Protein backbone atom coordinates (compact mmCIF):
# COMPACT_ATOMS: atom_id res chain seq x y z
CA UNK A 1 0.00 0.00 0.00
CA UNK A 2 1.20 3.47 -0.78
CA UNK A 3 0.47 6.87 0.70
CA UNK A 4 0.14 10.43 -0.52
CA UNK A 5 2.54 13.08 0.74
CA UNK A 6 2.38 16.82 0.15
CA UNK A 7 5.61 18.76 -0.08
CA UNK A 8 4.76 22.46 0.04
CA UNK A 9 2.18 22.62 -2.78
CA UNK A 10 3.44 19.51 -4.60
CA UNK A 11 1.90 16.06 -4.19
CA UNK A 12 4.01 12.92 -4.20
CA UNK A 13 3.19 9.26 -3.76
CA UNK A 14 5.34 6.91 -1.75
CA UNK A 15 5.19 3.14 -2.03
CA UNK A 16 7.35 0.71 -0.06
CA UNK A 17 9.29 3.66 1.22
CA UNK A 18 10.19 4.93 -2.27
CA UNK A 19 8.76 7.85 -4.23
CA UNK A 20 6.84 6.65 -7.26
CA UNK A 21 7.94 7.93 -10.70
CA UNK A 22 6.33 7.54 -14.13
CA UNK A 23 2.77 6.32 -14.63
CA UNK A 24 0.95 4.88 -11.63
CA UNK A 25 -2.66 3.70 -11.22
CA UNK A 26 -4.01 4.69 -7.82
CA UNK A 27 -7.56 3.88 -6.75
CA UNK A 28 -8.61 3.31 -10.36
CA UNK A 29 -7.13 6.56 -11.71
CA UNK A 30 -3.86 7.11 -13.55
CA UNK A 31 -1.29 9.65 -12.40
CA UNK A 32 2.06 10.68 -13.83
CA UNK A 33 5.03 11.47 -11.60
CA UNK A 34 8.24 13.17 -12.69
CA UNK A 35 11.75 11.83 -12.16
CA UNK A 36 11.87 13.53 -8.74
CA UNK A 37 8.57 12.04 -7.68
CA UNK A 38 6.46 15.18 -8.11
CA UNK A 39 2.92 14.69 -9.44
CA UNK A 40 2.67 16.28 -12.89
CA UNK A 41 -0.27 18.40 -14.02
CA UNK A 42 -1.76 19.78 -17.22
CA UNK A 43 -0.44 18.89 -20.65
CA UNK A 44 2.25 16.21 -20.61
CA UNK A 45 3.95 14.39 -23.45
CA UNK A 46 4.85 10.74 -22.98
CA UNK A 47 6.28 8.52 -25.71
CA UNK A 48 5.29 11.01 -28.44
CA UNK A 49 1.68 11.21 -27.25
CA UNK A 50 -0.05 14.02 -25.44
CA UNK A 51 -2.01 13.55 -22.22
CA UNK A 52 -3.81 15.89 -19.91
CA UNK A 53 -3.56 15.58 -16.11
CA UNK A 54 -6.34 17.43 -14.38
CA UNK A 55 -5.18 20.61 -12.71
CA UNK A 56 -6.48 22.04 -9.45
CA UNK A 57 -8.01 24.92 -11.42
CA UNK A 58 -10.02 22.40 -13.44
CA UNK A 59 -11.97 21.24 -10.40
CA UNK A 60 -15.71 21.80 -10.67
CA UNK A 61 -17.92 23.19 -7.96
CA UNK A 62 -18.57 20.58 -5.30
CA UNK A 63 -15.58 18.39 -6.13
CA UNK A 64 -13.15 17.44 -3.36
CA UNK A 65 -10.09 19.60 -2.94
CA UNK A 66 -7.81 16.73 -3.89
CA UNK A 67 -9.88 15.75 -6.98
CA UNK A 68 -7.17 16.55 -9.49
CA UNK A 69 -3.86 15.26 -10.85
CA UNK A 70 -5.29 12.23 -12.61
CA UNK A 71 -5.36 11.52 -16.34
CA UNK A 72 -8.48 12.62 -18.24
CA UNK A 73 -10.27 10.55 -20.87
CA UNK A 74 -13.16 11.12 -23.27
CA UNK A 75 -14.35 14.57 -24.36
CA UNK A 76 -12.83 17.44 -22.38
CA UNK A 77 -13.22 21.18 -22.78
CA UNK A 78 -9.95 22.93 -21.97
CA UNK A 79 -9.55 26.69 -22.25
CA UNK A 80 -12.70 26.87 -24.35
CA UNK A 81 -11.65 24.18 -26.84
CA UNK A 82 -12.82 20.60 -27.07
CA UNK A 83 -10.41 17.65 -27.14
CA UNK A 84 -10.93 13.92 -27.11
CA UNK A 85 -8.73 11.54 -25.13
CA UNK A 86 -8.73 7.78 -25.75
CA UNK A 87 -9.25 5.25 -22.97
CA UNK A 88 -5.48 5.12 -22.49
CA UNK A 89 -5.52 8.90 -22.04
CA UNK A 90 -3.72 9.76 -25.28
CA UNK A 91 -5.11 12.72 -27.22
CA UNK A 92 -6.89 11.92 -30.49
CA UNK A 93 -5.58 13.70 -33.59
CA UNK A 94 -6.58 13.88 -37.28
CA UNK A 95 -9.61 11.61 -36.97
CA UNK A 96 -13.36 11.35 -36.61
CA UNK A 97 -14.68 10.84 -33.10
CA UNK A 98 -18.10 9.35 -32.38
CA UNK A 99 -18.74 9.41 -36.12
CA UNK A 100 -19.82 13.06 -36.24
CA UNK A 101 -16.94 15.16 -34.89
CA UNK A 102 -13.44 15.73 -36.22
CA UNK A 103 -10.26 16.65 -34.32
CA UNK A 104 -7.30 18.16 -36.12
CA UNK A 105 -3.54 17.75 -35.86
CA UNK A 106 -3.46 19.76 -32.62
CA UNK A 107 -6.28 17.69 -31.13
CA UNK A 108 -8.78 20.55 -31.20
CA UNK A 109 -12.28 19.73 -32.45
CA UNK A 110 -12.95 21.54 -35.73
CA UNK A 111 -16.02 23.76 -36.09
CA UNK A 112 -17.66 25.67 -38.96
CA UNK A 113 -15.24 24.37 -41.56
CA UNK A 114 -14.54 21.53 -44.00
CA UNK A 115 -12.68 18.40 -42.92
CA UNK A 116 -9.71 17.07 -44.92
CA UNK A 117 -12.00 14.38 -46.38
CA UNK A 118 -14.51 16.96 -47.58
CA UNK A 119 -17.29 17.03 -44.98
CA UNK A 120 -18.88 20.23 -43.71
CA UNK A 121 -19.05 20.87 -39.97
CA UNK A 122 -21.55 23.14 -38.24
CA UNK A 123 -20.85 25.74 -35.54
CA UNK A 124 -21.01 23.00 -32.89
CA UNK A 125 -18.52 20.82 -34.73
CA UNK A 126 -21.09 18.26 -35.86
CA UNK A 127 -20.83 16.79 -39.33
CA UNK A 128 -23.44 18.04 -41.75
CA UNK A 129 -24.59 14.95 -43.58
CA UNK A 130 -24.53 15.23 -47.34
CA UNK A 131 -27.87 14.81 -49.03
CA UNK A 132 -28.40 11.95 -51.44
CA UNK A 133 -28.25 14.46 -54.27
CA UNK A 134 -24.89 15.85 -53.07
CA UNK A 135 -23.52 12.31 -52.90
CA UNK A 136 -24.80 11.67 -56.43
CA UNK A 137 -23.22 14.85 -57.79
CA UNK A 138 -19.91 13.99 -56.12
CA UNK A 139 -19.97 10.48 -57.62
CA UNK A 140 -20.76 11.82 -61.10
CA UNK A 141 -17.89 14.33 -60.85
CA UNK A 142 -15.48 11.53 -60.02
CA UNK A 143 -16.39 9.25 -62.91
CA UNK A 144 -16.30 12.09 -65.43
CA UNK A 145 -13.03 13.65 -64.29
CA UNK A 146 -11.09 10.40 -64.00
CA UNK A 147 -13.03 8.83 -66.90
CA UNK A 148 -13.60 5.65 -64.92
CA UNK A 149 -17.02 5.54 -66.61
CA UNK A 150 -15.69 4.51 -70.02
CA UNK A 151 -13.23 1.79 -69.09
CA UNK A 152 -10.50 2.61 -71.56
CA UNK A 153 -10.57 6.28 -70.55
CA UNK A 154 -11.13 7.55 -74.09
CA UNK A 155 -10.95 11.32 -74.65
CA UNK A 156 -13.91 13.47 -75.67
CA UNK A 157 -17.52 12.69 -74.95
CA UNK A 158 -20.51 14.57 -73.62
CA UNK A 159 -22.83 14.39 -70.65
CA UNK A 160 -26.26 15.56 -69.57
CA UNK A 161 -27.56 16.15 -66.05
CA UNK A 162 -31.30 15.59 -65.60
CA UNK A 163 -33.78 14.66 -62.88
CA UNK A 164 -35.55 11.82 -64.64
CA UNK A 165 -37.88 10.57 -61.93
CA UNK A 166 -38.57 13.88 -60.23
CA UNK A 167 -37.17 12.86 -56.83
CA UNK A 168 -34.76 15.78 -56.50
CA UNK A 169 -31.69 13.63 -57.22
CA UNK A 170 -29.91 14.19 -60.52
CA UNK A 171 -29.26 11.43 -63.04
CA UNK A 172 -26.33 11.45 -65.46
CA UNK A 173 -26.33 10.46 -69.14
CA UNK A 174 -23.01 9.99 -70.93
CA UNK A 175 -21.91 9.81 -74.54
CA UNK A 176 -18.74 7.78 -74.96
CA UNK A 177 -17.93 9.43 -78.28
CA UNK A 178 -16.04 6.42 -79.58
CA UNK A 179 -16.73 7.18 -83.22
CA UNK A 180 -20.51 6.94 -82.97
CA UNK A 181 -22.15 10.31 -83.51
CA UNK A 182 -24.85 11.15 -80.98
CA UNK A 183 -24.55 7.78 -79.25
CA UNK A 184 -25.51 7.61 -75.59
CA UNK A 185 -24.02 4.73 -73.71
CA UNK A 186 -24.66 5.07 -69.97
CA UNK A 187 -27.38 6.13 -67.60
CA UNK A 188 -26.02 6.72 -64.08
CA UNK A 189 -28.28 7.11 -61.08
CA UNK A 190 -27.85 7.08 -57.33
CA UNK A 191 -29.57 5.09 -54.59
CA UNK A 192 -27.38 4.32 -51.58
CA UNK A 193 -24.46 4.21 -53.97
CA UNK A 194 -23.69 4.90 -57.62
CA UNK A 195 -25.65 2.71 -60.05
CA UNK A 196 -25.15 2.35 -63.79
CA UNK A 197 -27.42 1.18 -66.58
CA UNK A 198 -25.38 0.20 -69.65
CA UNK A 199 -27.52 1.26 -72.59
CA UNK A 200 -25.21 -0.41 -75.08
CA UNK A 201 -25.36 -3.87 -73.48
CA UNK A 202 -21.58 -3.88 -73.49
CA UNK A 203 -19.18 -3.21 -70.66
CA UNK A 204 -17.51 -0.24 -72.30
CA UNK A 205 -18.09 0.57 -75.98
CA UNK A 206 -21.23 0.36 -78.12
CA UNK A 207 -20.99 -2.60 -80.53
CA UNK A 208 -20.85 -1.68 -84.21
CA UNK A 209 -24.39 -2.90 -84.96
CA UNK A 210 -26.07 -1.03 -82.12
CA UNK A 211 -26.29 2.67 -81.75
CA UNK A 212 -28.29 4.74 -79.32
CA UNK A 213 -29.35 7.96 -80.95
CA UNK A 214 -31.49 9.98 -78.62
CA UNK A 215 -33.19 10.21 -75.28
CA UNK A 216 -36.63 11.69 -74.59
CA UNK A 217 -37.88 12.44 -71.12
CA UNK A 218 -41.65 12.88 -70.93
CA UNK A 219 -43.05 14.77 -67.97
CA UNK A 220 -44.27 11.44 -66.56
CA UNK A 221 -40.63 10.63 -65.83
CA UNK A 222 -40.05 7.89 -68.38
CA UNK A 223 -36.81 7.73 -70.32
CA UNK A 224 -37.20 6.56 -73.89
CA UNK A 225 -34.10 5.36 -75.68
CA UNK A 226 -33.94 4.99 -79.46
CA UNK A 227 -31.74 2.27 -80.92
CA UNK A 228 -30.63 1.07 -84.33
CA UNK A 229 -29.64 -2.47 -85.23
CA UNK A 230 -28.03 -2.73 -88.63
CA UNK A 231 -30.41 -1.24 -91.18
CA UNK A 232 -33.58 -2.00 -89.24
CA UNK A 233 -34.74 0.66 -86.89
CA UNK A 234 -36.25 -0.54 -83.66
CA UNK A 235 -36.68 1.14 -80.35
CA UNK A 236 -36.23 0.44 -76.69
CA UNK A 237 -37.31 2.18 -73.57
CA UNK A 238 -35.82 2.57 -70.14
CA UNK A 239 -37.98 3.62 -67.24
CA UNK A 240 -36.82 5.26 -64.04
CA UNK A 241 -39.50 5.05 -61.39
CA UNK A 242 -38.45 5.32 -57.78
CA UNK A 243 -34.90 4.85 -59.05
CA UNK A 244 -35.61 1.46 -60.59
CA UNK A 245 -34.21 0.93 -64.08
CA UNK A 246 -35.81 -1.73 -66.25
CA UNK A 247 -36.00 -2.94 -69.84
CA UNK A 248 -39.22 -2.35 -71.79
CA UNK A 249 -41.70 -5.05 -72.57
CA UNK A 250 -41.18 -6.75 -75.89
CA UNK A 251 -42.71 -4.93 -78.84
CA UNK A 252 -43.05 -1.54 -77.18
CA UNK A 253 -42.32 1.22 -79.63
CA UNK A 254 -41.55 4.67 -78.44
CA UNK A 255 -39.30 6.30 -80.97
CA UNK A 256 -39.90 8.41 -84.10
CA UNK A 257 -37.62 6.81 -86.64
CA UNK A 258 -40.26 6.91 -89.34
CA UNK A 259 -38.35 9.03 -91.83
CA UNK A 260 -35.13 7.07 -91.44
CA UNK A 261 -37.03 3.81 -91.70
CA UNK A 262 -38.80 4.88 -94.88
CA UNK A 263 -35.47 5.27 -96.59
CA UNK A 264 -34.46 1.67 -95.97
CA UNK A 265 -37.62 -0.42 -96.06
CA UNK A 266 -40.44 -1.48 -98.38
CA UNK A 267 -44.01 -0.22 -98.24
CA UNK A 268 -45.30 -3.31 -96.36
CA UNK A 269 -42.64 -3.04 -93.70
CA UNK A 270 -43.30 0.68 -93.42
CA UNK A 271 -46.97 0.06 -92.72
CA UNK A 272 -46.27 -2.55 -90.05
CA UNK A 273 -43.68 -0.38 -88.46
CA UNK A 274 -45.92 2.68 -88.41
CA UNK A 275 -48.77 0.75 -86.81
CA UNK A 276 -46.53 -0.56 -84.05
CA UNK A 277 -44.86 2.77 -83.59
CA UNK A 278 -48.12 4.74 -83.38
CA UNK A 279 -49.46 2.33 -80.75
CA UNK A 280 -46.41 2.81 -78.63
CA UNK A 281 -46.15 6.51 -79.28
CA UNK A 282 -49.73 7.17 -78.19
CA UNK A 283 -49.00 5.41 -74.93
CA UNK A 284 -45.62 6.88 -74.12
CA UNK A 285 -45.93 10.32 -75.66
CA UNK A 286 -49.17 11.14 -73.87
CA UNK A 287 -47.24 13.74 -71.87
CA UNK A 288 -45.00 16.49 -73.28
CA UNK A 289 -41.52 15.18 -74.05
CA UNK A 290 -38.20 16.96 -73.63
CA UNK A 291 -34.72 16.24 -74.87
CA UNK A 292 -31.80 16.76 -72.47
CA UNK A 293 -29.05 19.11 -73.56
CA UNK A 294 -25.61 17.52 -73.72
CA UNK A 295 -22.36 19.40 -73.03
CA UNK A 296 -18.73 18.46 -73.58
CA UNK A 297 -16.91 16.60 -70.85
CA UNK A 298 -14.29 19.03 -69.59
CA UNK A 299 -13.26 20.48 -66.24
CA UNK A 300 -15.18 23.73 -66.77
CA UNK A 301 -18.49 22.01 -67.54
CA UNK A 302 -18.06 19.47 -64.76
CA UNK A 303 -17.46 22.31 -62.29
CA UNK A 304 -20.45 24.22 -63.63
CA UNK A 305 -23.02 21.44 -63.56
CA UNK A 306 -21.62 19.02 -60.97
CA UNK A 307 -20.59 21.12 -57.98
CA UNK A 308 -22.42 21.32 -54.68
CA UNK A 309 -26.08 20.49 -55.34
CA UNK A 310 -25.47 20.33 -59.09
CA UNK A 311 -27.66 21.77 -61.83
CA UNK A 312 -29.36 20.54 -64.97
CA UNK A 313 -27.67 20.96 -68.33
CA UNK A 314 -31.11 21.95 -69.58
CA UNK A 315 -33.94 20.50 -71.64
CA UNK A 316 -35.57 21.36 -74.93
CA UNK A 317 -38.99 20.49 -76.29
CA UNK A 318 -38.40 17.31 -78.24
CA UNK A 319 -41.17 17.30 -80.82
CA UNK A 320 -39.88 20.37 -82.62
CA UNK A 321 -37.32 18.00 -84.15
CA UNK A 322 -39.89 15.28 -84.86
CA UNK A 323 -43.09 17.13 -85.86
CA UNK A 324 -44.84 13.93 -86.88
CA UNK A 325 -45.03 12.81 -83.27
CA UNK A 326 -47.20 15.76 -82.31
CA UNK A 327 -50.02 14.41 -84.51
CA UNK A 328 -50.22 11.27 -82.38
CA UNK A 329 -50.93 13.07 -79.12
C-alpha positions in Angstrom: 0.0 0.0 0.0 1.2 3.5 -0.8 0.5 6.9 0.7 0.1 10.4 -0.5 2.5 13.1 0.7 2.4 16.8 0.2 5.6 18.8 -0.1 4.8 22.5 0.0 2.2 22.6 -2.8 3.4 19.5 -4.6 1.9 16.1 -4.2 4.0 12.9 -4.2 3.2 9.3 -3.8 5.3 6.9 -1.7 5.2 3.1 -2.0 7.4 0.7 -0.1 9.3 3.7 1.2 10.2 4.9 -2.3 8.8 7.9 -4.2 6.8 6.7 -7.3 7.9 7.9 -10.7 6.3 7.5 -14.1 2.8 6.3 -14.6 0.9 4.9 -11.6 -2.7 3.7 -11.2 -4.0 4.7 -7.8 -7.6 3.9 -6.7 -8.6 3.3 -10.4 -7.1 6.6 -11.7 -3.9 7.1 -13.5 -1.3 9.7 -12.4 2.1 10.7 -13.8 5.0 11.5 -11.6 8.2 13.2 -12.7 11.8 11.8 -12.2 11.9 13.5 -8.7 8.6 12.0 -7.7 6.5 15.2 -8.1 2.9 14.7 -9.4 2.7 16.3 -12.9 -0.3 18.4 -14.0 -1.8 19.8 -17.2 -0.4 18.9 -20.6 2.2 16.2 -20.6 3.9 14.4 -23.5 4.8 10.7 -23.0 6.3 8.5 -25.7 5.3 11.0 -28.4 1.7 11.2 -27.3 -0.1 14.0 -25.4 -2.0 13.5 -22.2 -3.8 15.9 -19.9 -3.6 15.6 -16.1 -6.3 17.4 -14.4 -5.2 20.6 -12.7 -6.5 22.0 -9.5 -8.0 24.9 -11.4 -10.0 22.4 -13.4 -12.0 21.2 -10.4 -15.7 21.8 -10.7 -17.9 23.2 -8.0 -18.6 20.6 -5.3 -15.6 18.4 -6.1 -13.2 17.4 -3.4 -10.1 19.6 -2.9 -7.8 16.7 -3.9 -9.9 15.7 -7.0 -7.2 16.6 -9.5 -3.9 15.3 -10.8 -5.3 12.2 -12.6 -5.4 11.5 -16.3 -8.5 12.6 -18.2 -10.3 10.5 -20.9 -13.2 11.1 -23.3 -14.3 14.6 -24.4 -12.8 17.4 -22.4 -13.2 21.2 -22.8 -9.9 22.9 -22.0 -9.6 26.7 -22.3 -12.7 26.9 -24.3 -11.7 24.2 -26.8 -12.8 20.6 -27.1 -10.4 17.7 -27.1 -10.9 13.9 -27.1 -8.7 11.5 -25.1 -8.7 7.8 -25.7 -9.2 5.3 -23.0 -5.5 5.1 -22.5 -5.5 8.9 -22.0 -3.7 9.8 -25.3 -5.1 12.7 -27.2 -6.9 11.9 -30.5 -5.6 13.7 -33.6 -6.6 13.9 -37.3 -9.6 11.6 -37.0 -13.4 11.4 -36.6 -14.7 10.8 -33.1 -18.1 9.3 -32.4 -18.7 9.4 -36.1 -19.8 13.1 -36.2 -16.9 15.2 -34.9 -13.4 15.7 -36.2 -10.3 16.6 -34.3 -7.3 18.2 -36.1 -3.5 17.8 -35.9 -3.5 19.8 -32.6 -6.3 17.7 -31.1 -8.8 20.6 -31.2 -12.3 19.7 -32.4 -13.0 21.5 -35.7 -16.0 23.8 -36.1 -17.7 25.7 -39.0 -15.2 24.4 -41.6 -14.5 21.5 -44.0 -12.7 18.4 -42.9 -9.7 17.1 -44.9 -12.0 14.4 -46.4 -14.5 17.0 -47.6 -17.3 17.0 -45.0 -18.9 20.2 -43.7 -19.1 20.9 -40.0 -21.5 23.1 -38.2 -20.9 25.7 -35.5 -21.0 23.0 -32.9 -18.5 20.8 -34.7 -21.1 18.3 -35.9 -20.8 16.8 -39.3 -23.4 18.0 -41.7 -24.6 14.9 -43.6 -24.5 15.2 -47.3 -27.9 14.8 -49.0 -28.4 11.9 -51.4 -28.2 14.5 -54.3 -24.9 15.9 -53.1 -23.5 12.3 -52.9 -24.8 11.7 -56.4 -23.2 14.9 -57.8 -19.9 14.0 -56.1 -20.0 10.5 -57.6 -20.8 11.8 -61.1 -17.9 14.3 -60.9 -15.5 11.5 -60.0 -16.4 9.3 -62.9 -16.3 12.1 -65.4 -13.0 13.7 -64.3 -11.1 10.4 -64.0 -13.0 8.8 -66.9 -13.6 5.6 -64.9 -17.0 5.5 -66.6 -15.7 4.5 -70.0 -13.2 1.8 -69.1 -10.5 2.6 -71.6 -10.6 6.3 -70.6 -11.1 7.6 -74.1 -11.0 11.3 -74.7 -13.9 13.5 -75.7 -17.5 12.7 -75.0 -20.5 14.6 -73.6 -22.8 14.4 -70.7 -26.3 15.6 -69.6 -27.6 16.2 -66.0 -31.3 15.6 -65.6 -33.8 14.7 -62.9 -35.5 11.8 -64.6 -37.9 10.6 -61.9 -38.6 13.9 -60.2 -37.2 12.9 -56.8 -34.8 15.8 -56.5 -31.7 13.6 -57.2 -29.9 14.2 -60.5 -29.3 11.4 -63.0 -26.3 11.5 -65.5 -26.3 10.5 -69.1 -23.0 10.0 -70.9 -21.9 9.8 -74.5 -18.7 7.8 -75.0 -17.9 9.4 -78.3 -16.0 6.4 -79.6 -16.7 7.2 -83.2 -20.5 6.9 -83.0 -22.1 10.3 -83.5 -24.9 11.2 -81.0 -24.5 7.8 -79.2 -25.5 7.6 -75.6 -24.0 4.7 -73.7 -24.7 5.1 -70.0 -27.4 6.1 -67.6 -26.0 6.7 -64.1 -28.3 7.1 -61.1 -27.8 7.1 -57.3 -29.6 5.1 -54.6 -27.4 4.3 -51.6 -24.5 4.2 -54.0 -23.7 4.9 -57.6 -25.6 2.7 -60.0 -25.2 2.4 -63.8 -27.4 1.2 -66.6 -25.4 0.2 -69.6 -27.5 1.3 -72.6 -25.2 -0.4 -75.1 -25.4 -3.9 -73.5 -21.6 -3.9 -73.5 -19.2 -3.2 -70.7 -17.5 -0.2 -72.3 -18.1 0.6 -76.0 -21.2 0.4 -78.1 -21.0 -2.6 -80.5 -20.8 -1.7 -84.2 -24.4 -2.9 -85.0 -26.1 -1.0 -82.1 -26.3 2.7 -81.8 -28.3 4.7 -79.3 -29.3 8.0 -81.0 -31.5 10.0 -78.6 -33.2 10.2 -75.3 -36.6 11.7 -74.6 -37.9 12.4 -71.1 -41.6 12.9 -70.9 -43.0 14.8 -68.0 -44.3 11.4 -66.6 -40.6 10.6 -65.8 -40.1 7.9 -68.4 -36.8 7.7 -70.3 -37.2 6.6 -73.9 -34.1 5.4 -75.7 -33.9 5.0 -79.5 -31.7 2.3 -80.9 -30.6 1.1 -84.3 -29.6 -2.5 -85.2 -28.0 -2.7 -88.6 -30.4 -1.2 -91.2 -33.6 -2.0 -89.2 -34.7 0.7 -86.9 -36.2 -0.5 -83.7 -36.7 1.1 -80.4 -36.2 0.4 -76.7 -37.3 2.2 -73.6 -35.8 2.6 -70.1 -38.0 3.6 -67.2 -36.8 5.3 -64.0 -39.5 5.1 -61.4 -38.4 5.3 -57.8 -34.9 4.8 -59.1 -35.6 1.5 -60.6 -34.2 0.9 -64.1 -35.8 -1.7 -66.3 -36.0 -2.9 -69.8 -39.2 -2.4 -71.8 -41.7 -5.0 -72.6 -41.2 -6.8 -75.9 -42.7 -4.9 -78.8 -43.0 -1.5 -77.2 -42.3 1.2 -79.6 -41.5 4.7 -78.4 -39.3 6.3 -81.0 -39.9 8.4 -84.1 -37.6 6.8 -86.6 -40.3 6.9 -89.3 -38.4 9.0 -91.8 -35.1 7.1 -91.4 -37.0 3.8 -91.7 -38.8 4.9 -94.9 -35.5 5.3 -96.6 -34.5 1.7 -96.0 -37.6 -0.4 -96.1 -40.4 -1.5 -98.4 -44.0 -0.2 -98.2 -45.3 -3.3 -96.4 -42.6 -3.0 -93.7 -43.3 0.7 -93.4 -47.0 0.1 -92.7 -46.3 -2.5 -90.0 -43.7 -0.4 -88.5 -45.9 2.7 -88.4 -48.8 0.7 -86.8 -46.5 -0.6 -84.0 -44.9 2.8 -83.6 -48.1 4.7 -83.4 -49.5 2.3 -80.7 -46.4 2.8 -78.6 -46.2 6.5 -79.3 -49.7 7.2 -78.2 -49.0 5.4 -74.9 -45.6 6.9 -74.1 -45.9 10.3 -75.7 -49.2 11.1 -73.9 -47.2 13.7 -71.9 -45.0 16.5 -73.3 -41.5 15.2 -74.0 -38.2 17.0 -73.6 -34.7 16.2 -74.9 -31.8 16.8 -72.5 -29.0 19.1 -73.6 -25.6 17.5 -73.7 -22.4 19.4 -73.0 -18.7 18.5 -73.6 -16.9 16.6 -70.9 -14.3 19.0 -69.6 -13.3 20.5 -66.2 -15.2 23.7 -66.8 -18.5 22.0 -67.5 -18.1 19.5 -64.8 -17.5 22.3 -62.3 -20.5 24.2 -63.6 -23.0 21.4 -63.6 -21.6 19.0 -61.0 -20.6 21.1 -58.0 -22.4 21.3 -54.7 -26.1 20.5 -55.3 -25.5 20.3 -59.1 -27.7 21.8 -61.8 -29.4 20.5 -65.0 -27.7 21.0 -68.3 -31.1 21.9 -69.6 -33.9 20.5 -71.6 -35.6 21.4 -74.9 -39.0 20.5 -76.3 -38.4 17.3 -78.2 -41.2 17.3 -80.8 -39.9 20.4 -82.6 -37.3 18.0 -84.2 -39.9 15.3 -84.9 -43.1 17.1 -85.9 -44.8 13.9 -86.9 -45.0 12.8 -83.3 -47.2 15.8 -82.3 -50.0 14.4 -84.5 -50.2 11.3 -82.4 -50.9 13.1 -79.1 
